[in-house]
Amino acid sequence: MCAKVFGALKSLFGKPFDGGKRMDNGSQQQHPAMNRLYEVQREVQSLGPQVCTFSGLKNEREYRRLERELTQLLLEVDQVDTEGRADLQGARKRAAQEVEGLLRYLEENATHPSRLAIEELSREAQRLVEQGVVEPQQAGGTAEISDELVDAVQELILRLTQVKTGGRVPLRKARYRALTRLCAVQDVIEGRTRQQTLPLSEDTHVAVQRINQVMVQVSGARSQLVALLMGLSGRDSCAHLSRVLTELLVELDALDVSGNAAVRNYRKQVVEEINSLLKHLDLEGEGDDTRRYDLGQNDSIRQIEAVRGRVGQLQGEVLRHCGVGDLFRPKPELQSLLTHLDQVDTARNPCIREARRRAVLEVQAVITFLDLREALICRQPSPNEPSQHRAVWIVLGSLSDLQAQVLCFNGKQADKSYRLLEELLTKQLLALDAVDPQGDEMTKVARKQAVKFAQNILSFLDMKTDEWEY
């Protein structure tokens, strides 16, 4: 859409308006109205890039400024006196249309359902972090980072990656900025849960007392950083906190801990914790770099897509061989593809991580399909096999057939074929639920594995139809 806007600008202002009168000396004198339209051209070309990359909401100062300047331009265009001339009227009309187009684009992105969804998820994250981290710190205590808080943050990150942007630059920027900050918060709070640095006794060394005091300051800085990242600190700034932490580093570096390895190692751990906080304090301009939020040309994404392409080829071969009663076994290559995916650098980008996770699930789906097919082919039931155990294997056979359909499914949730697959898989779960193990441990284990297998197929089907984008 942004490209279309600039395309319209070029079509409007790509060649001079024919609104002048030839002078005796051969030069051309422009009509005053045309001169004013040329001025509008320059101002529109200046505002266009700002409009096309604005990723905020209607209540933000930058939005109001852009809206005000565009509206003023529209009024000035409307006031241009064309003196009834058709060429000037046409030029004025096109100029007005272009300014109106920028105004519409500005409003559409600021009020787009996906932009509002990003904002709501950001507010949900703010409430979560405020209650779990900021408020306990402000009350003079120490925030206890629970597993529930870590899981809730991870869930919000996943939901943010699933917000659709339709390729719109402002929406991609807004999603990227929200994700970047929430991932930084996740790293900070998980860093606290992983923290192994314990204060030494002050009797150990004369410098330990000051190092312990710095540790207390670092703990407070951690909560302060979380508040800054989530927009919950109105008074402080990233620059101020960066200066404070840097001063602590200088002070630690000046401490004389020579001759005591334990104290030197203790200081080193505290320095590492401070550096782990400092790396998150350069987020003020995060998201302004197109190369970061536009992942279409990202090397990691290219690697992931190459793996997915190869998996698709192998999957096709597997299904074709199954159709003629043969079993094609490309498991070594599939395992090597998993290894390759594990080595893809995500640069801590949640969208790249999610793309890699989905690719891993695609590989694993083919591997589990092959494992079950092989187990069904090699199965040799004994004459004394319990009927309930046989019933589980019958369901597994049906699940294998259904998984083959899921693997090659390429539709949407509204499709009739999707609803049919979902219904058939649910029926298999009900059939497993009806199996009574009658105390047979082997049947219990088999039924549990079959239920998990069916649920994984359902989840994989849902993943294939959720229209996720990176």
Backbone hydrogen bonds, N-H to C=O, Kabsch-Sander energy under -0.5 kcal/mol:
donor,donor_aa,acceptor,acceptor_aa,energy
5,V,1,M,-2.1
6,F,2,C,-2.1
7,G,3,A,-2.3
8,A,4,K,-2.3
9,L,5,V,-1.8
10,K,6,F,-2.1
11,S,7,G,-2.2
12,L,8,A,-2.0
13,F,9,L,-2.8
14,G,10,K,-1.6
19,G,17,F,-1.6
21,K,29,Q,-2.2
23,M,27,S,-2.8
26,G,23,M,-1.8
29,Q,21,K,-2.1
30,Q,28,Q,-0.6
31,H,19,G,-0.6
35,N,31,H,-2.3
36,R,32,P,-2.0
37,L,33,A,-1.8
38,Y,34,M,-2.0
39,E,35,N,-1.7
40,V,36,R,-2.1
41,Q,37,L,-2.2
42,R,38,Y,-2.0
43,E,39,E,-2.0
44,V,40,V,-2.9
45,Q,41,Q,-2.6
46,S,42,R,-1.3
47,L,43,E,-2.2
48,G,44,V,-2.7
50,Q,46,S,-0.5
51,V,47,L,-2.5
52,C,48,G,-2.6
53,T,49,P,-0.9
54,F,50,Q,-0.7
54,F,51,V,-0.8
60,E,57,L,-1.5
64,R,60,E,-2.0
65,R,61,R,-2.3
66,L,62,E,-2.4
67,E,63,Y,-2.9
68,R,64,R,-2.4
69,E,65,R,-2.5
70,L,66,L,-2.4
71,T,67,E,-2.4
72,Q,68,R,-2.2
73,L,69,E,-2.0
74,L,70,L,-2.4
75,L,71,T,-2.2
76,E,72,Q,-2.2
77,V,73,L,-2.5
78,D,74,L,-2.1
79,Q,75,L,-1.3
80,V,77,V,-1.3
82,T,80,V,-0.7
85,R,82,T,-2.3
89,Q,85,R,-2.3
90,G,86,A,-2.5
91,A,87,D,-2.0
92,R,88,L,-2.7
93,K,89,Q,-2.4
94,R,90,G,-2.3
95,A,91,A,-2.3
96,A,92,R,-2.4
97,Q,93,K,-2.3
98,E,94,R,-2.0
99,V,95,A,-2.2
100,E,96,A,-2.5
101,G,97,Q,-2.1
102,L,98,E,-2.0
103,L,99,V,-2.1
104,R,100,E,-2.4
105,Y,101,G,-2.4
106,L,102,L,-2.5
107,E,103,L,-2.2
108,E,104,R,-3.1
109,N,105,Y,-1.9
110,A,106,L,-1.6
111,T,107,E,-1.7
116,L,112,H,-2.4
117,A,113,P,-2.1
118,I,114,S,-2.3
119,E,115,R,-2.0
120,E,116,L,-2.4
121,L,117,A,-2.3
122,S,118,I,-2.1
123,R,119,E,-2.3
124,E,120,E,-2.3
125,A,121,L,-2.2
126,Q,122,S,-2.2
127,R,123,R,-2.5
128,L,124,E,-2.2
129,V,125,A,-2.7
130,E,126,Q,-2.7
131,Q,127,R,-2.1
132,G,128,L,-2.1
133,V,129,V,-2.6
134,V,129,V,-1.8
135,E,130,E,-3.0
137,Q,133,V,-1.3
138,Q,134,V,-2.6
139,A,135,E,-1.8
140,G,137,Q,-1.5
141,G,136,P,-2.2
145,I,143,A,-0.8
146,S,144,E,-0.9
150,V,146,S,-1.9
151,D,147,D,-2.6
152,A,148,E,-2.3
153,V,149,L,-2.3
154,Q,150,V,-2.1
155,E,151,D,-2.2
156,L,152,A,-2.0
157,I,153,V,-2.1
158,L,154,Q,-2.1
159,R,155,E,-2.2
160,L,156,L,-2.2
161,T,157,I,-2.0
162,Q,158,L,-0.9
163,V,160,L,-1.5
168,R,165,T,-2.0
172,R,168,R,-2.6
173,K,169,V,-2.7
174,A,170,P,-2.3
175,R,171,L,-2.5
176,Y,172,R,-2.4
177,R,173,K,-2.7
178,A,174,A,-2.1
179,L,175,R,-2.5
180,T,176,Y,-2.8
181,R,177,R,-2.0
182,L,178,A,-2.1
183,C,179,L,-2.7
184,A,180,T,-1.8
185,V,181,R,-2.2
186,Q,182,L,-2.4
187,D,183,C,-2.3
188,V,184,A,-2.2
189,I,185,V,-2.7
190,E,186,Q,-2.4
191,G,187,D,-1.8
192,R,188,V,-1.5
193,T,189,I,-1.7
194,R,190,E,-1.8
195,Q,191,G,-0.5
195,Q,192,R,-0.7
204,T,201,S,-1.9
208,V,205,H,-1.1
209,Q,205,H,-0.5
211,I,207,A,-1.9
212,N,208,V,-2.8
213,Q,209,Q,-1.8
214,V,210,R,-2.2
215,M,211,I,-2.1
216,V,212,N,-1.7
217,Q,213,Q,-1.9
218,V,214,V,-2.7
219,S,215,M,-2.0
220,G,216,V,-1.8
221,A,217,Q,-2.5
222,R,218,V,-2.0
223,S,219,S,-1.4
224,Q,220,G,-2.1
225,L,221,A,-2.6
226,V,222,R,-2.1
227,A,223,S,-2.2
228,L,224,Q,-2.2
229,L,225,L,-2.8
230,M,226,V,-1.7
231,G,228,L,-1.4
232,L,227,A,-3.6
233,S,227,A,-0.6
234,G,232,L,-0.6
241,L,237,S,-2.3
242,S,238,C,-2.4
243,R,239,A,-2.0
244,V,240,H,-2.2
245,L,241,L,-2.5
246,T,242,S,-2.4
247,E,243,R,-2.3
248,L,244,V,-1.7
249,L,245,L,-2.0
250,V,246,T,-2.2
251,E,247,E,-2.3
252,L,248,L,-2.6
253,D,249,L,-2.4
254,A,250,V,-1.4
255,L,251,E,-0.6
255,L,252,L,-1.0
257,V,255,L,-0.9
260,N,257,V,-1.6
264,R,260,N,-2.2
265,N,261,A,-2.4
266,Y,262,A,-2.0
267,R,263,V,-2.7
268,K,264,R,-2.0
269,Q,265,N,-2.0
270,V,266,Y,-1.9
271,V,267,R,-2.6
272,E,268,K,-2.2
273,E,269,Q,-1.9
274,I,270,V,-2.1
275,N,271,V,-2.5
276,S,272,E,-1.9
277,L,273,E,-1.1
277,L,274,I,-0.5
278,L,274,I,-2.3
279,K,275,N,-1.6
280,H,277,L,-1.5
281,L,278,L,-1.9
286,E,283,L,-1.0
288,D,285,G,-1.9
290,T,288,D,-0.7
292,R,289,D,-1.7
293,Y,289,D,-1.2
294,D,290,T,-2.3
295,L,293,Y,-0.9
297,Q,294,D,-0.5
298,N,295,L,-1.5
302,R,298,N,-2.3
303,Q,299,D,-2.2
304,I,300,S,-2.4
305,E,301,I,-2.8
306,A,302,R,-2.1
307,V,303,Q,-2.1
308,R,304,I,-2.4
309,G,305,E,-2.2
310,R,306,A,-1.9
311,V,307,V,-2.7
312,G,308,R,-2.3
313,Q,309,G,-1.6
314,L,310,R,-2.5
315,Q,311,V,-3.0
316,G,312,G,-2.0
317,E,313,Q,-1.9
318,V,314,L,-2.5
319,L,315,Q,-2.6
320,R,316,G,-2.1
321,H,317,E,-2.3
322,C,318,V,-2.1
323,G,319,L,-1.6
324,V,320,R,-0.7
324,V,321,H,-0.9
325,G,322,C,-1.4
326,D,321,H,-2.9
334,L,330,P,-2.2
335,Q,331,K,-2.9
336,S,332,P,-1.9
337,L,333,E,-1.9
338,L,334,L,-1.9
339,T,335,Q,-1.9
340,H,336,S,-2.2
341,L,337,L,-2.4
342,D,338,L,-2.2
343,Q,339,T,-1.0
343,Q,340,H,-0.6
344,V,341,L,-1.3
346,T,344,V,-0.6
349,N,346,T,-2.7
353,R,349,N,-2.5
354,E,350,P,-2.5
355,A,351,C,-2.2
356,R,352,I,-2.5
357,R,353,R,-2.6
358,R,354,E,-2.4
359,A,355,A,-1.9
360,V,356,R,-2.5
361,L,357,R,-2.1
362,E,358,R,-1.9
363,V,359,A,-2.0
364,Q,360,V,-2.8
365,A,361,L,-2.1
366,V,362,E,-1.4
367,I,363,V,-2.1
368,T,364,Q,-2.8
369,F,365,A,-1.8
370,L,366,V,-2.3
371,D,367,I,-2.6
372,L,368,T,-2.3
373,R,369,F,-2.4
374,E,370,L,-2.5
375,A,371,D,-2.2
376,L,372,L,-2.6
377,I,373,R,-2.2
378,C,374,E,-2.4
379,R,375,A,-0.9
385,E,382,S,-1.8
390,R,386,P,-1.9
391,A,387,S,-2.1
392,V,388,Q,-1.4
393,W,389,H,-1.6
394,I,390,R,-2.0
395,V,391,A,-1.8
396,L,392,V,-2.2
397,G,393,W,-2.1
398,S,394,I,-1.8
399,L,395,V,-2.7
400,S,396,L,-2.1
401,D,397,G,-1.6
402,L,398,S,-2.2
403,Q,399,L,-2.7
404,A,400,S,-1.7
405,Q,401,D,-1.3
406,V,402,L,-2.2
407,L,403,Q,-2.8
408,C,404,A,-1.2
409,F,406,V,-1.0
413,Q,465,T,-0.5
415,D,412,K,-1.5
419,R,415,D,-1.8
420,L,416,K,-2.2
421,L,417,S,-2.3
422,E,418,Y,-2.7
423,E,419,R,-2.2
424,L,420,L,-2.6
425,L,421,L,-2.5
426,T,422,E,-2.0
427,K,423,E,-2.0
428,Q,424,L,-1.6
429,L,425,L,-1.7
430,L,426,T,-2.1
431,A,427,K,-2.3
432,L,428,Q,-2.1
433,D,429,L,-2.1
434,A,430,L,-1.4
435,V,432,L,-1.1
440,D,437,P,-2.0
441,E,439,G,-0.7
444,K,440,D,-1.9
445,V,441,E,-2.3
446,A,442,M,-2.4
447,R,443,T,-2.8
448,K,444,K,-2.3
449,Q,445,V,-2.3
450,A,446,A,-2.3
451,V,447,R,-2.5
452,K,448,K,-2.1
453,F,449,Q,-2.3
454,A,450,A,-2.5
455,Q,451,V,-2.4
456,N,452,K,-2.2
457,I,453,F,-1.9
458,L,454,A,-2.1
459,S,455,Q,-2.4
460,F,456,N,-2.5
461,L,457,I,-2.3
462,D,458,L,-2.3
463,M,459,S,-2.4
464,K,460,F,-1.9
465,T,461,L,-0.7
465,T,462,D,-1.0
466,D,463,M,-0.9
